Amino acid sequence: MKKLVLAAALAGAASTAYAGNLAEPIVEAPVIVEEATGSSAGILLPLLLLVIVAAAVASD
């Protein structure tokens, strides 16, 4: 009788030890945020346009 109880306990413990499923895990892509370096990054294009316009006006 003891062997039957021990076998039942081991079978119960072995069956409940399984955790997880067979589905593939969902992996989300990391979010990459690119920031401009330097404090003058936002003013570079307007200054370049200003230089081009000033050169066009000066050449007339």
Secondary structure, 3 states (H helix, E strand, C coil): CHHHHHHHHHHHHHHHCCCCCCCCCCCCCCCCCCCCCCCCCCCHHHHHHHHHHHHHHHCC
